[in-house]
Amino acid sequence: MQIPLKQLKSLLKTLEEGGATEFEYQDEHYRIRLALGQSPLAAAPAPSSPSAARAAPAITSFTGAEDAGVVYVTSPFVGTFYRALSPESEPFVQVGSVVTAGQTLCIIEAMKLMNEIESEFAGTILEVLAENASSVEFGQKLFKLKRS
């Protein structure tokens, strides 16, 4: 997907003038998301299958000296947070779970797509910060993780 620079600049100007901080568009081939002041422009092909698409979570480091190595896994978009594949299934992780990089932590349903959120780091889950089946916002903290 190529967006002419002139059109992209015009879109950014319109969003800034209107006070918008976020814009998202998706069709059957592409997904584009602009988050002003939060993250750079992201354009990626839309997942081909509506089940279990993978999404990269945002990671925020905690800077307190007493909590060195603690990071927060945050939601990469607005959606519904699920701790397990189904209501009958065990949660992907619980407090105290040791996780590896790439391990699924949860699912966020967005626009009728189930997106698996994976850990970027190996470590231990210190807290689960979102309620199962609750709505989450872009950038909302989902997990507190102690990196190993």
Buried (B, 14 or more C-beta within 10 A) or exposed (E): EEEEEEEBEEBBEEBEEEEEEBBBEBEEEEBBBBBBEEBEEEEEEBBEEEEEBEBEBBBEEBEEEEEEEBBBBBBBBBBBBBBBBEEEEEBBBEEEBEBEEEBBBBBBBBEEBBBBBBBBBBBBBBEBBBEEEEBBEBBBBBBBBBBE
